[in-house]
Amino acid sequence: MTSRSPATDADFDGVQEVIRQQIIDQTQCVVVKVGTRVLTTSDGKLDLERVDILAGQLARIADSGRHVIMVSSGAVGAGVAKLGLPTRPVGVAKLQAVAAIGQTDLIRAYEHSLIQRGYHVGQVLLTKNDLRRRSGYLHVRNALTGIHEFGSIAVVNENDSVAVAELKTTFGDNDRLAAHVAGLFNDALLILLTDVRGLYDGHPDDDNSQKIEMVRDLDGDVMSMAEDKDSAVSKGGMEGKLRASRLANSHGHPTIIGPGRQDDVLDQIFAGKSVGTLFIPPKRTLRGRRRWIGSAAVSVGKLHLDEGAVEAIRDKGRSLLAVGIVRVDGVFSHGDVVSLVSPDDEEIARGLCNYRSQEMSLIAGRSNIEIEAILGHRPYENVIHRNNLVINLLEK
C-alpha cells in the first residue's frame, strides 16, 4: 500500500497524477457503478438531479470514443418512493415487485438525461446465472459491445425481480456485479461511486482519519480498514467495494472508489486528478477463459486433494493428476468447473475438469497407467490442465 507524509505531499501528488493519467490514456472501457445512497434523496426518492449530473459526465466520456457502461443501483429505492412505502420491504416477493416497479423510473431517468446528449440507453438486467456458462458470459459481452457500437450507453442492474438469495442467483451487491462486468473486457477501468470520498485509515467521520490516495496491494491489512454501515435501502458497504476492487484488480483492471456526490467526480477522474482511492492491479492477472473460470463461473463439484497435489498446483504451477485426488464430491460433466480443495478444506483453485464425476470417483488416487485399465480408455493425461486452472487468489 502507498502512504504519504507531509514532507512529500507535493511530490506524491505529482506522481499520483502521472499514474492516473497513464491509466486514463490506456482505458478503452469504463464501468461506473453508482450506489443507492448516492442516487436517492434523504426521503428515499430517486434523485433526478443526481442522475442528470452523472449522465452528463457519462456522455462526455463516451464522446471520447470509450465504451461506457453504467451499473446503477436504485431500482428498489425508486420503487419504494414511487409506491409511497415507509420502508424497504423484507419479503422476497415484495422486493421483486418493488424492484420491477422502480426499474422503469430508473431507466426513464437515465434515458431522459442521456438522449439530450445524443445517447440512447440500453437496459441490461443480469443474474449470476447469465455468467455461469462460458457461452452466456460471451453473450453478455457481445450484447454490451453491440449497445456501444450502436452509439448507446448500457445501464446495467442486477435483475432483482428474478434473482433471489434462496435460488443462489444473486451477485450479492452491485459492486461485485460491476467488477464482473468490467471483467468481460480488456483495458477497462472500474469506478465505484459511493457516499464517502474514498478509503480511509479509520472511520470516515473521525477527524483523525486520513484518506488513502493509492493502494498497490489490496491485502488483508487493507481489507481490515473496511467498516460497513447498515442501511435500509442499500446492500453495499466499504468491505464489499474492496472485494469488488480486488476482483477487478485480479483481471488487470485499475479501480477507483470515489465520491458519488461530487458533481464533477468523473470529469476530474478523467482529467487525471487525485480523486478518491486508486487501486493498482498486480502484474499477475487473469485473462480470457481463465478470467471466467476464476470469477464468474460457478463451481459444481469438489475434488479433495492430498498435500502433494496442493503443492504441485499452488507452488509449482503443475496440472492436476488423478493420483493426487483423495475424494470427489458433487455431480458434474466433462468441461464443468470444479473446486480443488486442500486437506484442511480450503479451496485453493478451480478449473475445467476433463472427466465426468462418475469417472472421477473411479480413478481418484490412481496413476495414469491404471486409468486406462479402469475406464477402458484414457482420453486425457490430466484431470485438469494447468491452462484451464486458476489459483484462488480472491475468495479468502
Contacts in CASP RR format, 6 or more apart in sequence:
PFRMAT RR
TARGET T0000
AUTHOR 0000-0000-0000
METHOD contacts of the structure
MODEL  1
MTSRSPATDADFDGVQEVIRQQIIDQTQCVVVKVGTRVLTTSDGKLDLER
VDILAGQLARIADSGRHVIMVSSGAVGAGVAKLGLPTRPVGVAKLQAVAA
IGQTDLIRAYEHSLIQRGYHVGQVLLTKNDLRRRSGYLHVRNALTGIHEF
GSIAVVNENDSVAVAELKTTFGDNDRLAAHVAGLFNDALLILLTDVRGLY
DGHPDDDNSQKIEMVRDLDGDVMSMAEDKDSAVSKGGMEGKLRASRLANS
HGHPTIIGPGRQDDVLDQIFAGKSVGTLFIPPKRTLRGRRRWIGSAAVSV
GKLHLDEGAVEAIRDKGRSLLAVGIVRVDGVFSHGDVVSLVSPDDEEIAR
GLCNYRSQEMSLIAGRSNIEIEAILGHRPYENVIHRNNLVINLLEK
1 212 0 8 1.000
1 214 0 8 1.000
1 215 0 8 1.000
1 216 0 8 1.000
1 217 0 8 1.000
1 219 0 8 1.000
1 221 0 8 1.000
1 222 0 8 1.000
2 212 0 8 1.000
2 213 0 8 1.000
2 214 0 8 1.000
2 215 0 8 1.000
2 216 0 8 1.000
3 212 0 8 1.000
4 12 0 8 1.000
4 213 0 8 1.000
12 213 0 8 1.000
13 274 0 8 1.000
16 213 0 8 1.000
16 214 0 8 1.000
16 274 0 8 1.000
16 278 0 8 1.000
17 272 0 8 1.000
17 273 0 8 1.000
17 274 0 8 1.000
19 214 0 8 1.000
19 278 0 8 1.000
19 280 0 8 1.000
20 269 0 8 1.000
20 272 0 8 1.000
20 273 0 8 1.000
20 274 0 8 1.000
20 278 0 8 1.000
21 272 0 8 1.000
23 189 0 8 1.000
23 254 0 8 1.000
23 278 0 8 1.000
24 189 0 8 1.000
24 269 0 8 1.000
24 270 0 8 1.000
24 272 0 8 1.000
26 187 0 8 1.000
27 66 0 8 1.000
27 187 0 8 1.000
27 188 0 8 1.000
27 189 0 8 1.000
28 66 0 8 1.000
28 67 0 8 1.000
28 185 0 8 1.000
28 186 0 8 1.000
28 187 0 8 1.000
28 188 0 8 1.000
29 66 0 8 1.000
29 67 0 8 1.000
29 68 0 8 1.000
29 69 0 8 1.000
29 182 0 8 1.000
29 185 0 8 1.000
29 186 0 8 1.000
29 187 0 8 1.000
29 188 0 8 1.000
29 189 0 8 1.000
30 61 0 8 1.000
30 66 0 8 1.000
30 67 0 8 1.000
30 68 0 8 1.000
30 69 0 8 1.000
30 188 0 8 1.000
30 189 0 8 1.000
30 191 0 8 1.000
31 69 0 8 1.000
31 71 0 8 1.000
31 178 0 8 1.000
31 181 0 8 1.000
31 182 0 8 1.000
31 185 0 8 1.000
31 188 0 8 1.000
31 189 0 8 1.000
31 190 0 8 1.000
31 191 0 8 1.000
32 54 0 8 1.000
32 58 0 8 1.000
32 68 0 8 1.000
32 69 0 8 1.000
32 70 0 8 1.000
32 71 0 8 1.000
32 178 0 8 1.000
32 191 0 8 1.000
32 193 0 8 1.000
32 266 0 8 1.000
33 70 0 8 1.000
33 71 0 8 1.000
33 72 0 8 1.000
33 73 0 8 1.000
33 174 0 8 1.000
33 175 0 8 1.000
33 177 0 8 1.000
33 178 0 8 1.000
33 190 0 8 1.000
33 191 0 8 1.000
33 192 0 8 1.000
33 193 0 8 1.000
33 244 0 8 1.000
34 54 0 8 1.000
34 70 0 8 1.000
34 71 0 8 1.000
34 72 0 8 1.000
34 73 0 8 1.000
34 193 0 8 1.000
34 260 0 8 1.000
35 72 0 8 1.000
35 73 0 8 1.000
35 74 0 8 1.000
35 174 0 8 1.000
35 193 0 8 1.000
35 194 0 8 1.000
35 234 0 8 1.000
35 236 0 8 1.000
36 73 0 8 1.000
36 74 0 8 1.000
36 76 0 8 1.000
36 77 0 8 1.000
36 231 0 8 1.000
36 233 0 8 1.000
36 234 0 8 1.000
37 194 0 8 1.000
37 195 0 8 1.000
37 231 0 8 1.000
37 233 0 8 1.000
37 234 0 8 1.000
38 47 0 8 1.000
38 50 0 8 1.000
38 193 0 8 1.000
38 194 0 8 1.000
38 195 0 8 1.000
38 260 0 8 1.000
38 261 0 8 1.000
39 46 0 8 1.000
39 47 0 8 1.000
39 50 0 8 1.000
39 51 0 8 1.000
39 72 0 8 1.000
39 73 0 8 1.000
39 74 0 8 1.000
40 46 0 8 1.000
40 47 0 8 1.000
40 74 0 8 1.000
40 77 0 8 1.000
40 78 0 8 1.000
40 81 0 8 1.000
40 233 0 8 1.000
41 47 0 8 1.000
43 81 0 8 1.000
44 77 0 8 1.000
44 80 0 8 1.000
44 81 0 8 1.000
44 233 0 8 1.000
45 78 0 8 1.000
45 81 0 8 1.000
46 74 0 8 1.000
46 77 0 8 1.000
46 78 0 8 1.000
46 81 0 8 1.000
46 105 0 8 1.000
46 106 0 8 1.000
46 109 0 8 1.000
48 109 0 8 1.000
50 261 0 8 1.000
51 109 0 8 1.000
51 110 0 8 1.000
51 113 0 8 1.000
52 109 0 8 1.000
52 113 0 8 1.000
53 263 0 8 1.000
54 70 0 8 1.000
54 193 0 8 1.000
54 260 0 8 1.000
54 266 0 8 1.000
55 110 0 8 1.000
55 113 0 8 1.000
55 114 0 8 1.000
55 117 0 8 1.000
56 113 0 8 1.000
56 114 0 8 1.000
56 117 0 8 1.000
57 264 0 8 1.000
57 265 0 8 1.000
57 266 0 8 1.000
57 267 0 8 1.000
58 68 0 8 1.000
58 70 0 8 1.000
58 114 0 8 1.000
58 119 0 8 1.000
58 153 0 8 1.000
58 266 0 8 1.000
59 114 0 8 1.000
59 117 0 8 1.000
59 118 0 8 1.000
59 119 0 8 1.000
59 153 0 8 1.000
60 266 0 8 1.000
60 267 0 8 1.000
60 270 0 8 1.000
61 68 0 8 1.000
61 266 0 8 1.000
61 270 0 8 1.000
62 68 0 8 1.000
62 119 0 8 1.000
62 151 0 8 1.000
62 153 0 8 1.000
64 270 0 8 1.000
67 144 0 8 1.000
67 145 0 8 1.000
67 148 0 8 1.000
67 185 0 8 1.000
68 148 0 8 1.000
68 153 0 8 1.000
68 154 0 8 1.000
69 144 0 8 1.000
69 153 0 8 1.000
69 154 0 8 1.000
69 156 0 8 1.000
69 181 0 8 1.000
70 110 0 8 1.000
70 153 0 8 1.000
70 154 0 8 1.000
70 155 0 8 1.000
70 156 0 8 1.000
71 155 0 8 1.000
71 156 0 8 1.000
71 157 0 8 1.000
71 174 0 8 1.000
71 177 0 8 1.000
71 178 0 8 1.000
71 181 0 8 1.000
72 106 0 8 1.000
72 110 0 8 1.000
72 155 0 8 1.000
72 156 0 8 1.000
72 157 0 8 1.000
72 174 0 8 1.000
73 157 0 8 1.000
73 174 0 8 1.000
73 234 0 8 1.000
74 102 0 8 1.000
74 106 0 8 1.000
74 157 0 8 1.000
74 233 0 8 1.000
75 99 0 8 1.000
75 100 0 8 1.000
75 102 0 8 1.000
75 103 0 8 1.000
75 106 0 8 1.000
75 157 0 8 1.000
75 160 0 8 1.000
76 88 0 8 1.000
76 95 0 8 1.000
76 98 0 8 1.000
76 99 0 8 1.000
76 102 0 8 1.000
76 160 0 8 1.000
76 233 0 8 1.000
77 88 0 8 1.000
77 98 0 8 1.000
77 102 0 8 1.000
77 233 0 8 1.000
78 102 0 8 1.000
78 103 0 8 1.000
78 105 0 8 1.000
78 106 0 8 1.000
79 85 0 8 1.000
79 98 0 8 1.000
79 99 0 8 1.000
79 101 0 8 1.000
79 102 0 8 1.000
79 105 0 8 1.000
80 87 0 8 1.000
80 88 0 8 1.000
80 89 0 8 1.000
80 98 0 8 1.000
80 233 0 8 1.000
82 101 0 8 1.000
82 102 0 8 1.000
82 105 0 8 1.000
83 98 0 8 1.000
83 101 0 8 1.000
85 98 0 8 1.000
87 232 0 8 1.000
88 95 0 8 1.000
88 98 0 8 1.000
88 232 0 8 1.000
88 233 0 8 1.000
89 95 0 8 1.000
89 98 0 8 1.000
92 164 0 8 1.000
92 165 0 8 1.000
92 166 0 8 1.000
95 160 0 8 1.000
96 160 0 8 1.000
96 161 0 8 1.000
96 162 0 8 1.000
96 164 0 8 1.000
97 161 0 8 1.000
99 160 0 8 1.000
99 161 0 8 1.000
100 160 0 8 1.000
100 161 0 8 1.000
103 123 0 8 1.000
103 125 0 8 1.000
103 157 0 8 1.000
103 160 0 8 1.000
103 161 0 8 1.000
106 155 0 8 1.000
106 157 0 8 1.000
107 121 0 8 1.000
107 123 0 8 1.000
107 155 0 8 1.000
110 121 0 8 1.000
110 153 0 8 1.000
110 155 0 8 1.000
111 120 0 8 1.000
111 121 0 8 1.000
114 120 0 8 1.000
114 121 0 8 1.000
114 153 0 8 1.000
115 121 0 8 1.000
119 151 0 8 1.000
119 152 0 8 1.000
119 153 0 8 1.000
120 150 0 8 1.000
120 151 0 8 1.000
120 152 0 8 1.000
120 153 0 8 1.000
121 152 0 8 1.000
121 153 0 8 1.000
121 154 0 8 1.000
121 155 0 8 1.000
122 147 0 8 1.000
122 152 0 8 1.000
122 153 0 8 1.000
122 154 0 8 1.000
122 155 0 8 1.000
123 154 0 8 1.000
123 155 0 8 1.000
123 157 0 8 1.000
124 140 0 8 1.000
124 143 0 8 1.000
124 144 0 8 1.000
124 147 0 8 1.000
124 154 0 8 1.000
124 155 0 8 1.000
124 156 0 8 1.000
124 157 0 8 1.000
125 156 0 8 1.000
125 157 0 8 1.000
125 158 0 8 1.000
125 159 0 8 1.000
125 161 0 8 1.000
126 140 0 8 1.000
126 156 0 8 1.000
126 157 0 8 1.000
126 158 0 8 1.000
126 159 0 8 1.000
126 171 0 8 1.000
126 177 0 8 1.000
126 181 0 8 1.000
127 158 0 8 1.000
127 159 0 8 1.000
127 162 0 8 1.000
127 163 0 8 1.000
127 169 0 8 1.000
127 170 0 8 1.000
127 171 0 8 1.000
128 163 0 8 1.000
128 168 0 8 1.000
128 169 0 8 1.000
128 170 0 8 1.000
128 171 0 8 1.000
128 298 0 8 1.000
129 169 0 8 1.000
130 136 0 8 1.000
130 139 0 8 1.000
130 140 0 8 1.000
131 137 0 8 1.000
131 140 0 8 1.000
131 180 0 8 1.000
131 292 0 8 1.000
131 296 0 8 1.000
131 297 0 8 1.000
132 296 0 8 1.000
132 297 0 8 1.000
132 298 0 8 1.000
133 297 0 8 1.000
134 289 0 8 1.000
134 292 0 8 1.000
134 297 0 8 1.000
137 184 0 8 1.000
137 292 0 8 1.000
137 296 0 8 1.000
137 297 0 8 1.000
140 184 0 8 1.000
141 184 0 8 1.000
141 185 0 8 1.000
144 154 0 8 1.000
144 156 0 8 1.000
144 181 0 8 1.000
144 184 0 8 1.000
144 185 0 8 1.000
147 153 0 8 1.000
147 154 0 8 1.000
148 154 0 8 1.000
156 177 0 8 1.000
156 178 0 8 1.000
156 181 0 8 1.000
157 174 0 8 1.000
157 177 0 8 1.000
158 170 0 8 1.000
158 171 0 8 1.000
158 172 0 8 1.000
158 174 0 8 1.000
158 177 0 8 1.000
162 169 0 8 1.000
163 169 0 8 1.000
163 170 0 8 1.000
163 171 0 8 1.000
164 170 0 8 1.000
165 172 0 8 1.000
171 177 0 8 1.000
171 180 0 8 1.000
172 235 0 8 1.000
173 235 0 8 1.000
173 236 0 8 1.000
173 237 0 8 1.000
173 240 0 8 1.000
173 244 0 8 1.000
174 235 0 8 1.000
174 236 0 8 1.000
175 192 0 8 1.000
175 236 0 8 1.000
175 237 0 8 1.000
175 240 0 8 1.000
175 241 0 8 1.000
175 243 0 8 1.000
175 244 0 8 1.000
176 240 0 8 1.000
176 243 0 8 1.000
176 244 0 8 1.000
176 247 0 8 1.000
178 190 0 8 1.000
178 192 0 8 1.000
178 244 0 8 1.000
178 248 0 8 1.000
179 190 0 8 1.000
179 244 0 8 1.000
179 245 0 8 1.000
179 247 0 8 1.000
179 248 0 8 1.000
179 251 0 8 1.000
179 255 0 8 1.000
179 295 0 8 1.000
180 247 0 8 1.000
180 295 0 8 1.000
180 296 0 8 1.000
182 188 0 8 1.000
182 189 0 8 1.000
182 190 0 8 1.000
182 248 0 8 1.000
182 251 0 8 1.000
182 253 0 8 1.000
183 248 0 8 1.000
183 251 0 8 1.000
183 253 0 8 1.000
183 291 0 8 1.000
183 295 0 8 1.000
183 296 0 8 1.000
186 287 0 8 1.000
188 248 0 8 1.000
188 251 0 8 1.000
188 253 0 8 1.000
189 253 0 8 1.000
189 254 0 8 1.000
189 255 0 8 1.000
189 256 0 8 1.000
190 244 0 8 1.000
190 245 0 8 1.000
190 248 0 8 1.000
190 253 0 8 1.000
190 254 0 8 1.000
190 255 0 8 1.000
190 256 0 8 1.000
191 255 0 8 1.000
191 256 0 8 1.000
191 258 0 8 1.000
191 266 0 8 1.000
191 269 0 8 1.000
192 241 0 8 1.000
192 244 0 8 1.000
192 245 0 8 1.000
192 255 0 8 1.000
192 256 0 8 1.000
192 257 0 8 1.000
192 258 0 8 1.000
193 258 0 8 1.000
193 259 0 8 1.000
193 260 0 8 1.000
193 265 0 8 1.000
194 237 0 8 1.000
194 238 0 8 1.000
194 241 0 8 1.000
194 257 0 8 1.000
194 258 0 8 1.000
194 259 0 8 1.000
194 260 0 8 1.000
195 259 0 8 1.000
195 260 0 8 1.000
195 261 0 8 1.000
196 204 0 8 1.000
196 238 0 8 1.000
196 258 0 8 1.000
196 259 0 8 1.000
197 204 0 8 1.000
197 211 0 8 1.000
197 258 0 8 1.000
197 259 0 8 1.000
197 262 0 8 1.000
197 276 0 8 1.000
198 204 0 8 1.000
198 211 0 8 1.000
198 212 0 8 1.000
198 257 0 8 1.000
198 258 0 8 1.000
198 259 0 8 1.000
198 276 0 8 1.000
198 277 0 8 1.000
199 211 0 8 1.000
199 212 0 8 1.000
199 215 0 8 1.000
199 222 0 8 1.000
199 225 0 8 1.000
199 226 0 8 1.000
199 238 0 8 1.000
199 242 0 8 1.000
199 257 0 8 1.000
199 277 0 8 1.000
200 206 0 8 1.000
200 209 0 8 1.000
200 210 0 8 1.000
200 211 0 8 1.000
200 212 0 8 1.000
200 225 0 8 1.000
201 209 0 8 1.000
201 210 0 8 1.000
201 212 0 8 1.000
201 225 0 8 1.000
202 208 0 8 1.000
202 209 0 8 1.000
202 210 0 8 1.000
202 225 0 8 1.000
202 227 0 8 1.000
203 209 0 8 1.000
203 227 0 8 1.000
211 276 0 8 1.000
211 277 0 8 1.000
212 225 0 8 1.000
212 277 0 8 1.000
213 274 0 8 1.000
213 276 0 8 1.000
213 277 0 8 1.000
213 278 0 8 1.000
214 277 0 8 1.000
214 278 0 8 1.000
214 279 0 8 1.000
214 280 0 8 1.000
215 222 0 8 1.000
215 277 0 8 1.000
215 278 0 8 1.000
215 279 0 8 1.000
215 280 0 8 1.000
216 280 0 8 1.000
217 282 0 8 1.000
218 242 0 8 1.000
218 245 0 8 1.000
218 246 0 8 1.000
218 249 0 8 1.000
218 279 0 8 1.000
222 242 0 8 1.000
223 239 0 8 1.000
223 242 0 8 1.000
223 243 0 8 1.000
223 246 0 8 1.000
225 238 0 8 1.000
226 237 0 8 1.000
226 238 0 8 1.000
226 239 0 8 1.000
226 240 0 8 1.000
226 241 0 8 1.000
226 242 0 8 1.000
227 238 0 8 1.000
227 239 0 8 1.000
228 236 0 8 1.000
228 237 0 8 1.000
228 238 0 8 1.000
228 239 0 8 1.000
228 240 0 8 1.000
229 237 0 8 1.000
238 257 0 8 1.000
241 257 0 8 1.000
243 394 0 8 1.000
244 255 0 8 1.000
245 255 0 8 1.000
245 257 0 8 1.000
245 279 0 8 1.000
246 279 0 8 1.000
246 394 0 8 1.000
247 295 0 8 1.000
247 394 0 8 1.000
248 254 0 8 1.000
248 255 0 8 1.000
248 279 0 8 1.000
248 281 0 8 1.000
249 255 0 8 1.000
249 279 0 8 1.000
249 280 0 8 1.000
249 281 0 8 1.000
249 282 0 8 1.000
249 285 0 8 1.000
250 281 0 8 1.000
250 282 0 8 1.000
250 285 0 8 1.000
250 286 0 8 1.000
250 295 0 8 1.000
250 393 0 8 1.000
250 394 0 8 1.000
251 281 0 8 1.000
251 285 0 8 1.000
251 286 0 8 1.000
251 287 0 8 1.000
251 291 0 8 1.000
251 295 0 8 1.000
252 281 0 8 1.000
252 282 0 8 1.000
252 285 0 8 1.000
252 286 0 8 1.000
253 281 0 8 1.000
254 278 0 8 1.000
254 279 0 8 1.000
254 280 0 8 1.000
254 281 0 8 1.000
255 278 0 8 1.000
255 279 0 8 1.000
256 269 0 8 1.000
256 275 0 8 1.000
256 276 0 8 1.000
256 277 0 8 1.000
256 278 0 8 1.000
256 279 0 8 1.000
257 276 0 8 1.000
257 277 0 8 1.000
257 279 0 8 1.000
258 265 0 8 1.000
258 275 0 8 1.000
258 276 0 8 1.000
258 277 0 8 1.000
259 265 0 8 1.000
259 275 0 8 1.000
259 276 0 8 1.000
262 268 0 8 1.000
262 275 0 8 1.000
265 275 0 8 1.000
268 275 0 8 1.000
269 275 0 8 1.000
286 294 0 8 1.000
286 295 0 8 1.000
286 390 0 8 1.000
289 388 0 8 1.000
290 387 0 8 1.000
290 388 0 8 1.000
290 389 0 8 1.000
290 390 0 8 1.000
293 337 0 8 1.000
293 350 0 8 1.000
293 351 0 8 1.000
293 352 0 8 1.000
293 388 0 8 1.000
293 389 0 8 1.000
293 390 0 8 1.000
294 350 0 8 1.000
294 351 0 8 1.000
294 390 0 8 1.000
294 392 0 8 1.000
294 394 0 8 1.000
295 394 0 8 1.000
297 337 0 8 1.000
297 350 0 8 1.000
298 337 0 8 1.000
299 337 0 8 1.000
299 338 0 8 1.000
299 339 0 8 1.000
299 347 0 8 1.000
299 350 0 8 1.000
300 330 0 8 1.000
300 331 0 8 1.000
300 332 0 8 1.000
300 336 0 8 1.000
300 337 0 8 1.000
300 338 0 8 1.000
301 328 0 8 1.000
301 329 0 8 1.000
301 330 0 8 1.000
301 331 0 8 1.000
301 332 0 8 1.000
301 336 0 8 1.000
301 338 0 8 1.000
301 339 0 8 1.000
301 357 0 8 1.000
302 328 0 8 1.000
302 329 0 8 1.000
302 330 0 8 1.000
302 338 0 8 1.000
302 339 0 8 1.000
302 340 0 8 1.000
302 341 0 8 1.000
303 320 0 8 1.000
303 325 0 8 1.000
303 327 0 8 1.000
303 328 0 8 1.000
303 329 0 8 1.000
303 338 0 8 1.000
303 339 0 8 1.000
303 340 0 8 1.000
303 341 0 8 1.000
303 353 0 8 1.000
303 360 0 8 1.000
303 364 0 8 1.000
303 383 0 8 1.000
304 325 0 8 1.000
304 326 0 8 1.000
304 327 0 8 1.000
304 328 0 8 1.000
304 329 0 8 1.000
304 341 0 8 1.000
304 343 0 8 1.000
305 313 0 8 1.000
305 320 0 8 1.000
305 324 0 8 1.000
305 325 0 8 1.000
305 326 0 8 1.000
305 340 0 8 1.000
305 341 0 8 1.000
305 342 0 8 1.000
305 343 0 8 1.000
305 348 0 8 1.000
306 324 0 8 1.000
306 325 0 8 1.000
306 326 0 8 1.000
306 343 0 8 1.000
307 342 0 8 1.000
307 343 0 8 1.000
308 324 0 8 1.000
309 320 0 8 1.000
309 321 0 8 1.000
309 323 0 8 1.000
309 324 0 8 1.000
309 325 0 8 1.000
309 340 0 8 1.000
310 342 0 8 1.000
310 343 0 8 1.000
310 348 0 8 1.000
312 318 0 8 1.000
312 320 0 8 1.000
313 319 0 8 1.000
313 320 0 8 1.000
313 340 0 8 1.000
313 348 0 8 1.000
313 349 0 8 1.000
313 386 0 8 1.000
313 389 0 8 1.000
313 391 0 8 1.000
314 348 0 8 1.000
314 349 0 8 1.000
314 391 0 8 1.000
317 386 0 8 1.000
318 386 0 8 1.000
319 381 0 8 1.000
319 382 0 8 1.000
319 383 0 8 1.000
319 384 0 8 1.000
319 385 0 8 1.000
319 386 0 8 1.000
319 389 0 8 1.000
320 340 0 8 1.000
320 382 0 8 1.000
320 383 0 8 1.000
320 384 0 8 1.000
320 389 0 8 1.000
321 368 0 8 1.000
321 381 0 8 1.000
321 382 0 8 1.000
321 383 0 8 1.000
322 360 0 8 1.000
322 363 0 8 1.000
322 364 0 8 1.000
322 365 0 8 1.000
322 366 0 8 1.000
322 367 0 8 1.000
322 368 0 8 1.000
322 371 0 8 1.000
322 383 0 8 1.000
323 365 0 8 1.000
323 366 0 8 1.000
323 367 0 8 1.000
323 368 0 8 1.000
324 364 0 8 1.000
324 365 0 8 1.000
325 360 0 8 1.000
325 364 0 8 1.000
325 365 0 8 1.000
325 383 0 8 1.000
326 343 0 8 1.000
326 364 0 8 1.000
326 365 0 8 1.000
327 364 0 8 1.000
328 357 0 8 1.000
328 360 0 8 1.000
328 361 0 8 1.000
328 364 0 8 1.000
330 357 0 8 1.000
331 357 0 8 1.000
332 338 0 8 1.000
332 353 0 8 1.000
332 356 0 8 1.000
332 357 0 8 1.000
333 356 0 8 1.000
333 357 0 8 1.000
334 353 0 8 1.000
334 354 0 8 1.000
334 355 0 8 1.000
334 356 0 8 1.000
335 352 0 8 1.000
335 353 0 8 1.000
335 354 0 8 1.000
336 352 0 8 1.000
336 353 0 8 1.000
337 350 0 8 1.000
337 351 0 8 1.000
337 352 0 8 1.000
337 353 0 8 1.000
338 350 0 8 1.000
338 351 0 8 1.000
338 353 0 8 1.000
338 384 0 8 1.000
339 347 0 8 1.000
339 349 0 8 1.000
339 350 0 8 1.000
340 347 0 8 1.000
340 348 0 8 1.000
340 349 0 8 1.000
340 350 0 8 1.000
340 351 0 8 1.000
340 384 0 8 1.000
340 389 0 8 1.000
341 347 0 8 1.000
341 348 0 8 1.000
342 348 0 8 1.000
347 392 0 8 1.000
347 395 0 8 1.000
348 391 0 8 1.000
348 392 0 8 1.000
349 389 0 8 1.000
349 390 0 8 1.000
349 391 0 8 1.000
349 392 0 8 1.000
350 389 0 8 1.000
350 390 0 8 1.000
350 392 0 8 1.000
351 384 0 8 1.000
351 388 0 8 1.000
351 389 0 8 1.000
351 390 0 8 1.000
352 384 0 8 1.000
352 385 0 8 1.000
352 388 0 8 1.000
352 389 0 8 1.000
353 360 0 8 1.000
353 383 0 8 1.000
353 384 0 8 1.000
354 379 0 8 1.000
354 380 0 8 1.000
354 382 0 8 1.000
354 383 0 8 1.000
354 384 0 8 1.000
354 385 0 8 1.000
355 363 0 8 1.000
355 380 0 8 1.000
355 383 0 8 1.000
359 375 0 8 1.000
360 383 0 8 1.000
362 374 0 8 1.000
362 375 0 8 1.000
363 370 0 8 1.000
363 371 0 8 1.000
363 374 0 8 1.000
363 375 0 8 1.000
366 374 0 8 1.000
368 378 0 8 1.000
368 381 0 8 1.000
371 378 0 8 1.000
372 378 0 8 1.000
END
